[in-house]
Amino acid sequence: MRAHWAHFSHQADMGLRGTGATLAQAFEQAALALTATVTELETVAPQQAVAIECECSDPELLLVDWLNALIYEMATRHMLFSRFEITIKGGRLSAIARGEKVDRQKHAPAVEVKGATYTALKVTQREDGDWVAQCVVDI
């Protein structure tokens, strides 16, 4: 066999994108995309509330912090979340995430998200006024 190089598919990553009329709404939608990576959103009841706070003056780094805080809560509380109420003021994000404990039969989790990365990281306001918040998560 002759030496060569090639590209190959690597399915350990997933891109998430949230779009909304406000920055907070875009972050909420990115969080929904995170849960939808693990299970069908419709199967997760918003029964328990968890408060989450992050702070960073850079909106892109704030997105990564937010998603990683959410991933941490999912892992340590063994929960999935389906509803988010987020406020962002001056680089400080305050959120209430609502969800329930993982039930393997009900939720049939497809993957475990390990963390949000800086790959394809972008938080921007489009010309139409809507916000887009995106990054890749390691699964």
Buried (B, 14 or more C-beta within 10 A) or exposed (E): EEEEEEEEEEEEEBEBBBBBEBBBBBBBBBBBBBBBBBBEBEBBBBEEEBEBEBEBEEBBBBBBBBBBBBBEBBEEBEBBBBBBEBEBEEEEBBBBBBBBEBBEEBBEBEEEBBEBBEEEBEBEEEEEEBBBBBBBBBB
